[in-house]
């Protein structure tokens, strides 16, 4: 960052900078590496995969993909078939992904089926460069109305900016959708907070909270991400829930799967371990079920993180 770049010392300053980018729908055309194609397809989505009918339940997933390494073990060629099988089994309507690289995301799009899914995203360093916070969505269920990206820094509109001590670029991709079953609109924000710097994580939570405050309060909000801190054990979690006026779908769920730590690093799973991957929602969202997905095949997991999923009603 140039020494002349402005810095904000209060959250009010962040709010002013944050509001500008969010206020411009579809402004991401210059920064987006993938332009979503809006296709209104009659929704015929079941409550669970394989069923029938037009359920109002929305299946939302947060999935740190682990970037596409070519080096065994756990290379992307080894993991891609398992990832494909997992996603085709679950068929989420909405997936907030983290760490995906451009070629990797194109592989996932092909595996999901381009007639069924589309995606929105840009690289952290702009264009196709670096990792994406890509959002995949089922075109039969969701229609994007607006989207954009902002960077987790004092200059959120500046592509690739880092000003809070983190050495890795961090960002948010957001989309405003129309649910084709309920005809309601919703906001989805997807992010990946820093893995080393608590100050950066705290400032990022403040910025995301301020950005949430600029949204239409009448519309439901979903926030997915790898937050790199345990739920219930870090101020970042408290900020997003209290100041961001969000609920943790895991805690709010009417039923839930067995709890495992969501980062496993290809080691044995840890029962009752730390949840660092979350799906948060505005209070009016009803969570029918929350799940930590432990799918693996022949000992190979899709990623070094377990995907988390919530079945919600808006």
HELIX and SHEET records of a PDB file:
HELIX    1   1 UNK A   11  UNK A   22  1                                  12    
HELIX    2   2 UNK A   27  UNK A   30  5                                   4    
HELIX    3   3 UNK A   76  UNK A   90  1                                  15    
HELIX    4   4 UNK A  102  UNK A  112  1                                  11    
HELIX    5   5 UNK A  198  UNK A  213  1                                  16    
HELIX    6   6 UNK A  235  UNK A  242  1                                   8    
HELIX    7   7 UNK A  249  UNK A  252  1                                   4    
SHEET    1   A 7 UNK A 117  UNK A 120  0                                        
SHEET    2   A 7 UNK A 135  UNK A 138 -1                                        
SHEET    3   A 7 UNK A  94  UNK A  98 -1                                        
SHEET    4   A 7 UNK A  58  UNK A  64  1                                        
SHEET    5   A 7 UNK A 308  UNK A 313 -1                                        
SHEET    6   A 7 UNK A 286  UNK A 292 -1                                        
SHEET    7   A 7 UNK A 255  UNK A 256  1                                        
SHEET    1   B 6 UNK A 142  UNK A 151  0                                        
SHEET    2   B 6 UNK A 171  UNK A 179 -1                                        
SHEET    3   B 6 UNK A 185  UNK A 192 -1                                        
SHEET    4   B 6 UNK A 220  UNK A 226  1                                        
SHEET    5   B 6 UNK A 277  UNK A 282 -1                                        
SHEET    6   B 6 UNK A 246  UNK A 248 -1                                        
SHEET    1   C 2 UNK A 296  UNK A 297  0                                        
SHEET    2   C 2 UNK A 300  UNK A 301 -1                                        
END                                                                             
